[in-house]
Amino acid sequence: MAALPTCPFKLTGGFGNLWRTNDDVRSALKCPAQAELAGYSVEQLFDGGRMYYREEGHRFWIFDGNTSGRWREYEDVYETDPDPTDPPPEGKFAAAGGFGKLWQKYASIRKALGWATTPQQGFTGALQAFEGGLMLFVPGIHDHGKQIYVLNNNGTFQVYADAYVGP
């Protein structure tokens, strides 16, 4: 294994573990462009992908695909509850709040994601920007373990299990 690059910002926890042990992630993301930031986030899973919201910065990420695919970013435009929609099929959920506003406003999101398979859930997540993209952390919610989203600047993403066990 080649020597790891020296970066100006520290990599710790799950982000650091994934970056150090996965050559593809390290090659695509390069060095961090800022320190890791904890903050309030929300995730909701859909038939065809996921939505992720970060309160700090008021940003939404739409993931076309459940474990890999394409991602898009939107500014938070939520001001009022979304217009009513047809009721979801049995066992599915309607997107609500800001997720619902985007889902209603953009046919491309509705088509790519379909109906929600879980209610939205808030948590304390983490974000770290890199020269080549971004990492987002999700704790073990929605019946999945801890996960790290790796968003590449080319518009693709992958979701990795967070294997870090530490202090």
Buried (B, 14 or more C-beta within 10 A) or exposed (E): EEEEEEBEBEBBBBBBBBBEEBEEBBEBBBBBBEEBEEEEBBBBBBEBBBBBBBEEEEBBBBBBBBBBBBBBEBEBEBEEEBEEBEEBEEEBBBBBBBBBBBBBBBEEBBEBBBBBBBEBBEBEBBBBBBEBBBBBBBBEBBEBEBBBBBBBEEEBBBBBEBEBEEE
